Each structure stands twice: as structure tokens, then as C-alpha cells.
Amino acid sequence: MKKLSHADILLFMRLRIIILILALFAFLSVSAGGLLYYHSFKKAAFQKTEADAYSKMKLLTDHLSSYLSEHIKPVKTLSGIKELKTALKDTNLESIYQANQILDNFTKSLDLEVSYLMDKNGITLCSSNRNAKDSFVGKNFSFRPYYKKAINGNPATYLALGTTSRKRGVYYSHPVYDESHGSILGVAIIKASVEFVETKLFPKSDNTLLFVDPNGVIFISNKDSFKFKLLWEITEKKIDAIENSRQFGNGPWVWTGFSKNQTDYVTDKNNTQYLFTSLNVKNYPGWKIVNLRNYKGIEKQVSEPFVRVIGPIVSFILILTGILVLILYQLGIQEITKRKKVEEELRLSEERYRHIYHKTPVMLHSIDTKGKIIRVSDHWVEVMGYKREDVIGKKLISFFTPESQKYAIDVIFPKFFSTGFCKDIPYTYAKKNGEKMDIMLSAYGVRDEKNDILRSLAVSVDVTEKNRTQKDLQLAKEKLSQYSLDLEQQVKKRTAQLEKSQDSLKNLSKNIITSQEREKALVAGELHDHLGQVLTALRIDAVWVEKYLTDIDKSAGNRAEKMCSLIDDTINDVRDMAYRLRPRVLDDLGLVDALESLLSDFEKRSNVSCVFKNDKIPKINDTLATALYRIGQEAVTNSLKHSNATTITLELKNDEEGIILVIQDNGCGFDAGNGNKVNGFGLEGMRERANLVGGKLDISSRLSEGTSICCKVKVKG
């Protein structure tokens, strides 16, 4: 056996230290992994617990809202019974007796705590508890909010402590109307106990369940010690408000000691931490269900299964880690032997690489991160005419022409040292004898273990002759291009003349349409303001004549009445004509309201269902608004006249480019391939209006499948 040298002994000692460190690191890694896994497991368990608690809370909230609202319809039914109305209108022994019988029946049938009837002054006239010690017949409860709301015509639901019975309950009130439903005679009230709700929905458990009013007063709880206490500490002003409302008796309302430190946690007076969850109760604004769960109790429930299951696994992993360390020790010794062999092979490979680098008939060079040459091939120095010692250590750009130097510094070097690669970069070398040589350079960056660039390996290819040939070819192309330039200029000149003529026609058409709209607006104004006023005055005189002649000559009075009717029809016709010429709603309220009014008018004058849909559109100018309105008006008119449709839908929406107007019907449609149908005057008018505002009109239709017209207009933002 070969005797170990001093260097080998030191190497093995270092190996033992490294493996010991690796073993310690493995132990720490396993421990840290277990700890992290525990925290992740704990977090996931808490999240699951929170999700389960939230689901139960949501179900509890829905059930509570349902229980608290179940007598809303019965109290409405009670308020409509005839006997109660009779007792309120005519208070006598017989009517009171009949009303009490009704209240007794309701209370017994619905298992209520009490039902009673109050007059307009808040005095209790009848009650199902009239014979009990805590009867409140004859007492005034007009201060109660449920009475105030009902006497004003608003049914109410109210949760409170009874001022006489000292029992918690839900009060349902509803106004009692007379037979004509014109005036309120009094108020019918049902009170249901919350004891059943508390027992059913708030069972005894380790968790604390609370039903809290907007001020924090605990109304229902699964723990008796919390009832009618304050969940949070509040100001004296709020306590005075609670006392004045008499909703929860006369107090005192003691603070439970809970305080909120974080969003999801609260602590009590003993600094015990609780997970806090609250949900609003539907139909009872401000009222909340609160769930308080002991944090340490939940943490204990989460950690015990983890320790019982994961503990043995961690111990097994630690033992397995020790075995793996021994295996690594043996593998490390083998790896050192292999490494020495690889280092020797690497040295031989590097020598071969240097030989190939220098003897290859290609211009090769390498630069460092400062741009200095650290290695060049024999062919490079031979072509450039320099000696190797004159090149090594100098900057590469010192062998470039000034133009190539600037290009390299400003563009190529920053890009190369960022990406580590460049290909076919055109440079110009300056040889020692002064000759210029065009080259194409490609390079990649040699990186270290940190992925930082150490040096480059670049190849330079002489393209001087190739560039000269390309330059001659470029000159030939330029001559050919010159010949075609005159022809191209003539074409552009003619095109510009045609575009100018088209713009002139477009402006002329735009001015004609604008003038038409202006004239329509003037005529509509004259019809509405002047002729409408004259007809209105004429109608007033005709009504006067009718009234005057009715007593003198009945036949003449009838003629005057027909004259009034004829004038009314004429006024309506004038208004319709003014609206069709220029609807004022377009000028006053804008495009959306004008289109909605248009469809409403068409629907009234036909048996076709007209549907209007719209998005919120940006502010647009009057010209665009008028064009879109006229397109929609013409499209709907065409559908009513020709399509035999039962439904017409007009939709105004916008997207990233602009505004879109779509009109669809479910009518008979037409053959879009028939040019006579597609190019009618109405459709051409719509196309022209869309074109004048920079839009595009698309028409699609099939026989028996309806017609769709879409106008898209770009709006500059």
C-alpha cells in the first residue's frame, strides 16, 4: 500500500472537517425544514379553521335573519283584519272583545309572546296579555321606534327588551289602514320571543357567540354573563343615547373587557387572545353576529396531531442523515482521486486548445472587461502586420478607424458586456501599413461560476472585397431607382389631386347636411314655439267658446267640442313634426337620451318592441351626435317600414377605438348580394353620414334572419 504523504494527510483532515460541517448543516437543515413545515402546517390548519368558522357563521347569520323575519307577513295579515279596524274606528266593549279574540287566536296559532293593537296616539287598546300581571293595555308606547315608523306608513321590525315584561323579543309592526287605504287608523304589533332563537342557534360551547347591536350592546349570547353588556368600550355620549332609547332597559351596560388589537384578534381583561370573526345580519343594518374563539385552544388542537405524527418522521430523517454522511465520506475520497485525473486531462486539453487557437488560419482575439487585448492568433498579427508584443495589453479600439471606435464604444461594447454575445458586427481595421480592412466580427463571452463575463472570444472575417462588390451593386440600384423616381412622383401628384377633389366633395356634402340639420332645427323651433303657441291659444279660446255655447245652444257646444279635439290632434301633429325634424332632447340632454326617446316614440306608434341598450360614452361634439342619431333614426324607420320585425334592438357602446352603434331586427331580411337593396337611398344616406364623421358603416342581412347595421366611429381621446 502506498504511504500517504503529508499533503494527503492534510487533505483527508480537511475532508473530515468538511463532512462534519456538512453533517451539522444537514441536521440544521432538517430541523429548520421541520420547523418551517410545522409553521406551514399550523398556518394551513388555522386557515382551515377560519374557513370552517366563517362557513358556520354564514349559515348562522342566514338562519338568524330568517328567524327574525318570519313574522313580517303575519303582522301584515293581522293589520288587515276587519275586527281590528272596527275597534280602532268605534271603541266599544263589543269591538274590543272581537279584536281581543283575534289577537288571542294569532298569539296561540303562531306561538307568539304577545299581540296587541295601538291607536293613533300610541295607547294600547287591545292585547293578548290583557289579563296578565305585566299587561300593558292602556299604556302609551308611542316612544317606540317600531310604532313611529308604522304610524308613518312604514312597517318595521325592532329588537328590544320589553319595558313592562322585561323580556327580550322581536317586535313586528304594521299600519292599520281604513277600507279605502287612504288613512292610518292605528298600528298592529306582534312580539316574538328570542329565547327559542337563542337556544336553537346559539348552543353552549367553548366558543363565544354574540348578537350585537350597532352600538355594541350584546342582545343574544350563548353565555348568560355577556347579555346586555357592551362588547367594546364606548363613550359616555353613546351610553346616554342607549339609555334614552329605552331599547335595552335601564342599564347599567357594563363593558365586557374585550379590546381589538388587530384585525382578526381581540383580548380580554386577562390578556387572553381570541380569534375574532363578525358578519352583518341581513335586513338588520348595523347588527352583527360575533364569534370569539380561544387562540391557545385552537393552537393546541393544531399542534398535538403534528407532534404525534411528524415527530417520529423527523427522528427517522436525522438517523438517515447520519448514514448518508458516512456514505458521502467514502464518495468524497473517490471524488478527490477522480478530480486529480480530471485536472490532468484538463491541462492537456488546454494545451491542445492553445495550439488550435494560434495555428487556425482565422483572425482570432480575446479582450478583457476593459477592452484590452489579452490574446491574439498568429493569423491575426500576420494579417495586421504587427508583432505580438506590440498588440497584447493595448485596447482593441486602437486598431479601429475613428468611425468604428465610436460605434464600438457607444453601441457594441455595452450590448456585448450585457448579453455576452454579438454577431456579424461591421468594423474597419487600420493595418500597420495604413490600409483599411472591412471585417465582420462575431464574439461570445467566457463567464465565471458567478455568470460574470471574464473575457471574449472573437472571430474577425475579412469582407473588404465583398463590401466593394456590394457598393458597385448599390450604385447600379440607385441609377435604376432614379429612373423610376420621376414616374413615382407623377403618380403621387395625380393621387394628391384626386384626394383633394375627394376632400372637396366630402366637405361640400358635410356642409349640405349641416345646412339641412340647421334648417330642420329652425323649422322645428318655429313649429314648436310659434305655431304651437298659436294653436294652444286657439285651443284656450275654443274651450271658452265650448263652455259658453253649451248652455245656449247644445249643438253649437258639440261643434265647439269637436273643434277642441281637432285642435288637440293638430297640436300633437305639430309636436311630432317638430320632434322628427330636430328633437330638442338631442340638444338638451345628448345622444343617449335622444336615442332612448326615439325608440320610445317608435314603440308607441307601432306594435314593434323596441329595446335600447347603452354604455357610458365619452363626451362627443354635436356633429357626431347628430350623425349617429340620424343613422339610428333611418335604420329603425327602415326596419319598421320593410322588415316586418317584432323586435328592434338599438345598442350604443364604446371600445378602445371609439363609439359603436348597432341596430338589429328579427325581420324578413334581404339578399345582401342584391345591389339594388344594399344601395338604396336610405342606406346610402347612412353611409354618407358615417363617412363624413370618419366612421364606417357595415350592413349584414340574410333572408328570414333579420338585418344588422353597425356604425363604428373613431373618437380621439
Secondary structure, 3 states (H helix, E strand, C coil): CCCCCHHHHHHHHHHHHHHHHHHHHHHHHHHHHHHHHHHHHHHHHHHHHHHHHHHHHHHHHHHHHHHHCCCHHHHHHHHCCHHHHHHHHCCCHHHHHHHHHHHHHHHHHCCCCEEEEEECCCEEEEECCCCCCCCCCCCECCCCHHHHHHHCCCCEEEEEECCCCCCEEEEEEEEEECCCCCCEEEEEEEEEECHHHHHHHCCCCCCEEEEECCCCEEEEECCHHHCCCECCCCCHHHHHHHHHHCCCCCCCCCECCCEECCCCEEECCCCCEEEEEEEECCCCCCCEEEEEEEHHHHHHHHHHHHHHHHHHHHHHHHHHHHHHHHHHHHHHHHHHHHHHHHHHHHHHHHHHHHHHHHHCCCEEEEEECCCEEEEECHHHHHHHCCCHHHHCCCEHHHHECHHHHHHHHHHHHHHHHHHCEEEEEEEEEECCCCCEEEEEEEEEEEECCCCCEEEEEEEEEECHHHHHHHHHHHHHHHHHHHHHHHHHHHHHHHHHHHHHHHHHHHHHHHHHHHHHHHHHHHHHHHHHHHHHHHHHHHHHHHHHHHHHHHHHCHHHHHHHHHHHHHHHHHHHHHHHHHHHHCCHHHHHCCHHHHHHHHHHHHHHCCCCEEEEEECCCCCCCHHHHHHHHHHHHHHHHHHHHHHCCCEEEEEEEECCCEEEEEEEECCCCCCCCCHHHHCCHHHHHHHHHHHHCCEEEEEEECCCCCEEEEEEEECCC
